[in-house]
Amino acid sequence: MTRKRVLNPVSGQVGGIPVQRALPHRNGKQVLILKREDLRNIAIIAHVDHGKTTLVDEMLKQSGAWRENQVVAERIMDSGDIERERGITILAKNAACRYKGVKINIVDTPGHADFGGEVERVLKMVDGVLLLVDAAEGPMPQTRFVLEKALSLGLMLIVVINKIDRPEARIDEVVDEVLELLMDLGATNEQLDSPMIFCSGRAGTASYSPHKEGTDLVPLLDTVVNYIKAPEGDEADELGVLVSSIDYNEFVGRIAIGRIERGTMRVNQEVVVCDYHKPEIQKKAKITAIYQFEDVKRVPCESATVGDIIAFSGIDDVNIGNTVCSPAKVEPISFVKISEPTVEMTFSVNDSPFAGREGKFVTSRQLGDRLFRELLRDVSLRVERTDSTDSFRVLGRGEMHLSILIETMRREGYEFQVSTPQALFKTIDGKKCEPYERFVADVPADNMGAVMEKLGARKGELVSMNPQGSRMRLEYIIPSRGLFGYRNEFLTDTRGEGIMSAVFEKYGEYKGDIQKRTTGSLIAFETGEAVGYGLYNAQDRGALFIGPGTPVYGGMVVGVSPKNEDLVVNVCKKKAATNMRAAGSDEALRLIPPRVLSLEQCIEFLSDDELLEVTPENLRIRKRELSHAARARAASQKKNS
C-alpha cells in the first residue's frame, strides 16, 4: 500500500497517480485521505444459477491463486455440503485474488431470493458489483431484487452477460432487457453507462464484444481494476468497522467479518462495540486476532487499515450490524435495513411414538439453543418463544430458507417436528394484508395453459406474457401462500422442463381462501412394520410413500389419496395363516415402487392438520392428532358447527 506523504495540494497527485487528497477535518484542520490504489472491493450479484460461483472459480484460477497443476474442487466457494449437493450458494463467501499488483476482494453472494438478507448486508462492504445475467434467461426476479439494492447504495456497476456459449443464447435481446431494467429501477446516467463484458464462466473467457468469444478473463479483470473506484479514508482517524458477517471456530469462538471504514485495526487493540439501531449497546472488548483474505484462505496479520475486508476475533458476543470502534470515537455506522420475513413455521419437540430413537439432540432446551444460535449468523431469520415450552415460532424469507435450516439441523443430529409453512399477515390501514411475490415462469408453449389455470386458481394476476422461441415467459403477482406446495405441480405440468422463480414484491390486501391441496392422505392404522401384503392392499387406495419393512405408527401418513379425503389403511396387515392359496400366488403381489419424498416435497405436501417429523435418519409425515377416534370426533364437530 502506498503510504507516501508527498502531496500536491492542488491536484492531489503523487507523480501523476492519485494517492491521497486533502480534506477539511475536525477543528478546521486538514488530514490526508488515503486512496487505496492497491485494492478493489467487489461483490458478484445475480439470479440463482446464472454462474456467479463458477466465474469466481475462474477469476481465482487465472489470477494465480492456485498452482497450475493443483487439483481443486469445482465451485470451491460453495464449501457447505448442502450448497454442493444442491448447486446453490446459501451463505456469502469472501475470497481475494491479485491482478497487476492490485488485490481484488471478491464477495460471492447467494442468488436465491430466500437468502436475500445475505446479499443486502454484504453490499455494505464493497464499492462496486459485477451484475451477472444469463445470456439465455436474461434478467429474472432476483436480478431485479439485487440490482435495486446495489443501485440504492450508489455502487458502481459492471454488467457481465454470462454463458454466451449457450446454444440458446440471445445476447442482443438480453443487453436491451438489462438496459430497460436499469432505466426501470431509476439508474443514474453514470450507472446506465456502466461497462458491459461478455463471458463464459465455465470456459473462463471474457471479451468486450458480444459476438466474439475471448481467450481468458483479462478483459473482465482489467475492467474491475480500471473502473471500480479504489477505497479511501483517513487511516489516522479512530477505528470504525461495520460487522457484516459472522463465522464460528471452535478454537477462537465467534469471528466477525467486515470492512474497515475508518482508521486502522491492530492485534491487542482495545475497542468498543456499539450498534446504530440499538444505542443502548456499548461494550468494551479486545481484538485478539486479525485475518486478511488471500484466495479462499484466511491469513493472520498484525494490522489492517482503511478499505480492507477482514475477519477478526476476540469479541465473544459480537453480532451482525454492530460497529467495532475506538473508545476515543464511539460512532456507530449505519446498517442497511434487512427485509422482513414473510413465512413462518413452528418447530417443536418430537412427541411421536418413535421420539428419541434416532436423534442426538431431542430436548426443548437443545432445540431452542440451536435456533437462537442460528440468529447470530442469519440476519433474515427470526425466532420467537411460544406459550408452550416445547415449541418455537421460526420466521424466514421463504420455504427454501427454512428448509435449509431444517436440513442443516437434521445433519447435526437434531430431532424435532415442524408445521406447515404459513404466510405472515399484517394489518395496514385497518385492512388485513399478506405478502405478494413477483413470480416468473419460463415454460414450453404447449404447457402454458395448465400453468396459467393453476396460477389463476391460486389467486395469481398475470402481469406479462412474452414468447421466447418455442417457450413462453409468464410473469405474475401472486400471494406468497399461493405458491406453497406449487413447485411439484409446476414440474408435473411442464414435464420437468419449466423454470420458476419468485421474489418478494409487496404487502397487499388479503385475497381470501386458497385451496392448497386437492388430495387426501393415506394414514397408517396401527404401530408395526409395513409388510408386502398390507402395502399391496393399500396401494389401490393411492400412491404410497413407504416400502416393506418400514416401521410405522398409528396416525403416520404413508401415502397420498387421489380423493380429497383422508383414508386409514392397514399396511401392517399380514396374510392369514389359514388362508389356502394356489402355489405361486405370493409372487403375484406386484408392489408399485414407493414415492420417496425429499424434504422440500414433504414440506409442500403438509396440510394444516399435519406435522413433519424430522430425524437424522428419517422424514415422517404424521397427523397432529394421532388417534383415529379423536380425529373423527373433531371432524364431526366441525361438520356440525
N, C-alpha and C positions, 0 to 999 in steps of 0.2 A: 504494500500500500504506500502511495506517495505521501510523504509527511513533510515535504519541503515547505518552508515558511516564506520563501522569497515570492512576493506578490506584487503584481502591477495593480494598484488600487483602482485604475480606470477600467482596464479590460478584464481583470480577474483572471489573468492567464500567467502561466509559467512556461516560457519557451513556446508560446502559441497553443499550449494544451490547457484547457480549463481544469484547475485542480481545486482551488479554494476561492471563495469570494467573500468580501467584507460586507457584513450586515449590521445594522444597529442592534444593540443588545440592551439588557437591563442597565439602568442608571446612565443611559446615553453613551455607554462605552461601545466600541466595536470589537467584534470577535471574528475569528477566521472560521468560515463554514467549510468543512471538509467534504469534497466531492470524490466519491469512491470510483474512480475510473477503472479500477481493477475488479469491479464487482457488478453483477446484474442479478436481480431477483425476479423470477417469473413463475407464474402458475400455468398449468395446462388445464383448460376447461373445455367441456364438450358434453354432448348427449351420450348416453350409455352405448358402449360398443362402437364408438367412432374411432378408436385406435390410439387413445392417449398413452396407455401404459406401454404398448408396443413401440410407439415413437420415442418415448423416454429411453427405452432399452437401447435403441439405435443411437440416440444422442450420446449416451454414456459410452457406448462401444466405440463410436467414431472419434470421440474426443480423447481416447486413450485411457479410459477408466480401467480397462482390463487388458491383460497381455493378449497378444494376437492369438496364441494357441490356448488361452484359458477357456475352460468349459464353464459356462454359466447357464442357469435355467432361463427359459423363456419367461417374459413378463416378470422379471426379477423384483419389480416394485410391488407386485401383489404377493406379499410374503405370508399372508394368512392361508391356512388350509382351505377355508370356505371360499376365499377370494379365488384361489387357484381352481377349485372344483367348479365354481360357477362362472368363471371368466369375467368377474366384475370386481371393481375396486370399491371397497367399503370405507376404509379409513384413508385420509390424506397421508401421503408419504413425502419425506424430504430426501433429496439427493443433490449432488453437485458435480459439475464437470468443469474442466478447464479448456479454454479455447483462445489461442493467440494471447496468452498471458492474462486473460480475464476469467475469473471464477464465475460460473453461472449457477446460482442456486435454483433448483427446479422443485416445484411442489406439484406432485401428481394427485389430482383430485378425483373423487367419485363422479360417475356420470348419472347414476340412478337418482331419480327425484327424491326417494326416501332418505337419501344421505346428503341432501342439500345443505344441511346445517354444517357439514364438513367444509363444503365449498365456501359458504358465506364467511366463515371465520378465517380461513387461510388466505383469502384475498387481502386481508388486512396486512399480511406480511410482505406483499410483493409490490413492485412498481409497474408491472405490465403482465399481460396474459397472452398466451397462444390460444386462440379460439379454433378448435378443430371441428371441421364439418365434413361428413362423409360425402364423397363426390357422387354417390348414387342416391342416398336418402335425403340429402340436403338438410336445412335447419329443422330440428324436431323440438318437441315441447321443452325438454331440458336445456336445449341450446338457447332458447329464448330466456329461460329462467336464469341460467348462469351468466349470460351476456348482460342481462338487465342489472344484475348485481355488480358486475365489473364496471359498466358504464356509470352507474350511480356513484361509484367510488372514484371516478375520474381516472381510471387506469389506462395506460397505453395499450394498444391492441395490435396484434399481428394475426391476420386471418390465415389459417392453414387449411386448404382444401386437401383432405387426405383420401387415400385409397383411389387415386386417379387411375390405377391399373385395373380396377374392377371392370369386367366386360359391360356392365350396365351403367357405367359412369356417365353422368350428364353434366359435365363441368361448367359449360357456359350458363346453363339454366341455374345451377346451384350458386354461381357467382352472383347472378341477378337476385336470387332469393335472399342471399346474405345481405346484400346492399339494401333490399327492401326491408329486411328485419331491422337493420341498423337505423334506417330512417323512421321506422315504426316505433322504435324504442327511444327516439329523440337524441340520437348520437350527435355530437358536435361535428363541425366541419373537419377538425383535425382527426377525429375518430373515423369519419367517413372516408378520409384519405389514407387510412391505415394500409400498410403494405400487405400484399397477398402473395402467399407462397403455395406451390402445388407439390404435394408429397405423396410418396408411397411409404408409409411407416414400416411395413413388413419388409420391403426391399431396401429400406434405408436410403432413399433417394429424395432429392428436392430440386425444384427449378423455379425460375421466375416466370416461365411461360406456361400457360395452361395446356399446351399441346406438344410439349417437349419434355420427355422424362429425363431427369438428371442422373448423375452418376454417384452422388453422395449427398450428405446433408449440409455441405458447406454453405449453400445459399441461405438456408434456414439459420445456421449458427451465425453467419455474418450479419443477417438482419437483426438478430437478437442483440448482438454486441453494438451495432451501429444505430439501431432505432430506439431500443428501450433505454430510458434515461438511467444514469448512474445514481445510486442512493447518495443522499447528502445530509449533513447535520453537523452539530458542534460536538466534537469529541471531548472538548474540555468542559462541556456542560455536565450537570449532575445526571446520573443514570436514570433511564426510563425504558422499560421493556414491557410490552404487552404480551401476556401469555395466550397463545392461540391454540395450543395443543398440549396434551398430557400423555406421557408414556409411563410405563412401570418397569422396574427392575428389582428383582428380589434382593439384590445386594445393596443397592443405594436408595431404594424406595421410589418415591414419585419423581419423575423427570419432567420439567417444564420445557416447552419449545416456543420460541418467539423471536421477534426481530428487535434489535436494539434501535430505538427511535432517537435516543439522545445519549450522549456520554459514553463511558467505557465501563465494561464489567470485568472484574478481576477475581481470581480464586481467593477465598477467605474474606471477601468484601462484606461488610455489614450492610444490610438492605432493609427496606420496609415494604410490606405487601399491602396494597390498597385496591379499591375497586370503584370504577366510575359510577356504577348503578347502586352501590352499597357503601355510602360514605362512612358508615359505622365501622367498616373493616379497616384496621390499621394494626399490623403485627410485625414485630421485628424478626429477622432471620439472618442466616449467614450462608453465602454461596460456598459450597464445598468442592464442586467440580464444574468445569465448562467444557462443552464439546462442540467442535465445528463439524460440518458435513463434508465428507470427501467421497465421491461416487455414492454408494449406498451405505457407507460406514460412518460411524461417529468417531472422531479423533479428538482425544483430550488436548486442551490448550490452556495457557495461563491467563489469557485475556482476550477480549473481543471488543470491537468498537462499532460506531455508527454504521448501520446498514447490514451488519452481519446477522444471518439467521442462525441461531444457536440453540443447543439443548443445555440445560443446567440443572443441577441437583442441590439438595441441602434444605429445601423448604418442604416440610412434611405435608402441610395441608393446602398447598397452592392449588388454585382452580383456574379453569379456562375463563378468560375475561379479566383476571387480576392483572394489576400493574405492579411490577417489581421496580422499585426506585430507590434512590439515595435518601438517607434520613434528612439530608440538608434540603431536599426539594421533593416533598411528598405531593406530587401532582398526578392523579390517575389519568390514563389515556383512554379516550372514548372507545367503546367497544361496539361493533356492529350488532344491531338487534337481530336475534335469531328468530326465524318464523316459528309460529306456534304449532304444536301438534294438532293433528286433525282426526286421529284414530286412537281408540283405547281398547285394551284387553284387560281381563282380570287374571292375575297369576295367583294361584293358591296352592296350599299343601295338598299333596296327593292323598285322597282318602278312599281310593278304590280297594277292593278285596286283595289286589296284588301289591298294595303300597309297601314300600321299603325293601322290596326284594332285589332291585337292580341298581338303585342309586346309592351314591356315597354321601350326598348331602340331601337330607329329606325334611328337616325341621323348618318351622316358620322363621326362626332366627337366622338360620343359614340362608334361606331364600331371600329374606329381607336384606341381610348384609350384602348379598351378591347384587341385588337390584340397585341398592343405593350406591354401591361401588361403581356401577356402570355409569352413573351420572357424572362421575369425575372425568370420564373420557368422552361421553356422548352428550353434546350440548343440546341436541334436539329432543332428548328423552326427558320425560317427567315420571316420577314415581310417587304415589300417594298412599298412605295407610288408609284402611277402611274400618268400618265398625267391627269387623271380625279380625282377630289377631292372626288368622291363618291365611288371609288374602290381601293382595295389594293391587291398586289400580296402576296400570302402566300405560302411559300416553306416548304415542310416537307419530312419525310423519307418514306412515303407510303400512300396509300389510307386510311388505318385504322388510322394512325397517325392524318391525317387531319379530318377524320370523327369523331374521339373522341373530337377534338376541337369544331367542329360544334355542336355536341350533347351537350357538356358542355355549350356552349354559348346559345344554344336554351333553355336549362333548366333554365338559369339565366335570361331569359326574353328578349333576343336579337332577332330582326327580321332583316333578310338580305337575300341575294341570292348569290349562288355560281355557278361557271362554272364547266365544266367537267375537270377532272384531266388531266394534260399534263406532259410528261416526260421532264426533264431538259437536254438540249443538250449542248455539249461543243465542241470547236474546239481544237483538239490536233494534232500537227504536220501538220497543214493545212487541216486536214480532219474533217468532221462532225462526232461527236461521241455521243453515247447515253448510258444511264445506262443499265446494264445487271443484271439479277437476277439468282441465283442458285435456281432452283425450284425442289422440291421433291414431288412426288405424290405417295401415298400408296393406290392402287386401287384393287378391286376384279379382278381376271384374266379375267373374262368374259367381263368386260367393258374396258379393256386395249386398244382395237382397236379404240374406239370412242375418248378416251382421247388423244391418240397419233396423230390421224388425226387432232383434233382441235389444239393441240400444234404445229404441223407441219405448219398449216396454219397461226399460229401466230409467225412464224419465230423462233421457238424453235429448239435447236440442242440437240439430245439425247446423254447424257454422259454415263449413265449406266442403266442397267435393271437387277434387281435381284429378283428372286422368294422368297417369304416368306410364305410358306404353300400354302393356296389357293389364296393368294394375290400376287401382283407384285409391287415392288418399282421402280418407274421411276425417273431418275434424268436428268434434262435439264438445259442448259444455254439458257436463253431467254431474249429478250429486255423487260425492265420494262413495256413499253406501251403495249406489247403483253399480259400482264396479266390483263390490265384494263378491267373490266366487265366480267372476265372469271369465277369468283367463282360460280355464279349461273349456268352457263353452265356445269361446272365441277360436281356440285352436282346433276344436272339432269342426266348427262351421267353416273354417278356412282350410281344412285338411292339413293343418300344420304349416301352412305357407304364409299365414298372416303375421304381421308385426304390429304390436300395440304398445303404446306408452302413454303416460299421463303425468301431469304436474299440477300442483295446487294452483287454482285460479283466484278464488274469492270465497267469501261467505255470502250466501244468497238465501232467499226465502225458502222455507221448508216446502218440499214438493209433494208431501203425502206418502202413503204407504207404498213400498216397492216389494213385490214378491221376490224373495231371494232364491227360493228353491222350489221346484215343481215335483220333486221326488221325495219318497219317504226313506226310512231306514229299516234294515233287517236287524233285529235285536236278538241276542243270544238269550235262550230261555233259562239256562242253568249254568252253574260253575262246573268246569271239567275240561276235557281235552277234545277238540274237534276231531271227528272221525269221518272217513270217506262216505259211509252210509248216510250219516246225518247231513253232510255237505251236499251229497247227490240229491237228496230230497229238498234241500233248501235252495239249490241253485235255480230251480224252476220258478222261484218267487222273485228273483232278481240277481244282480251281479254281486259276487262275494269278494270280500277283501282278504280272506284268510284261506289257508290250505290245511290239509290233515296234519294233526299233531300240534296245532296251535292252542295254547291254553286260553280259555275264555272264562268270563264270569257273567252271571245274570245281569242284564242291563247294558252289556257291552255291544256296540254296533259292529256287526260282522259283514255288512253288505248294504247295498242300495236297492230300494224297491222302486220300480218304474211308476207305481201308483203314488198319489200324493197322500200317503198314509203310512204309518209305521206298522210293521208286521213282526210278530215274535216267532222265531224259528228255533228248532232244537238241533243244533249242529253236533251235539254230543250223543245223539241217539244212535244206539248200536242195533244191529240186526238181531232179532230174537233167536235164541239158541235153538228153539224147537222148530223154527221155520224151515220147512223142507223145500229145497230148490234143486233144479236140474244142475248137473255138473257144468261148470264153466259160467254160471250166472254171475258170479262175483266180478269176472272180467268185463262184464257188460256195463258196469258202473263207470261211465266216462265222465270225469270231472273236468269242468272248464277251468283253465288256469285263472287264479285269483287276480284281481286288480290291486296291485301294490301301490299305495298312495305315498307320495312324498310329503314332507312337512307342509309345504305350501298348499298342496291339494287337500290335505287333512283340514287345514285352517279354512280353506274355501268351502269345504263340504259341511262344516259345522252349522247346525241350526241353533236357534236361541236356547233350546232346552237340552243342549248337548255340550260336553266338555271334551277337550283333548288331553289325554294322559300322556305326559312326556317323560320318558326314562332314557338312560344312556343306550339301552338296547332295543326299545320298542316305542312305537307310537300307537296308542289305542284310543279310538273314539268311543265315548260312553254317554249314556243319558245322565243328566244331573241327578234325577231320581232313579235309582237302580231298581226299586221294587215295581214289578208289573202292576200289582194291585193298586199301589199309590198313584201311579201314572194314570191308570184307568179312572180312578176316583176324581183326580184333578181334571181330566178331560171331560168327564160327565158334568162336573160342576161348572166348567167353562161354557159348555154347551147350553146348560140350563139357565145361566145367568144372563 
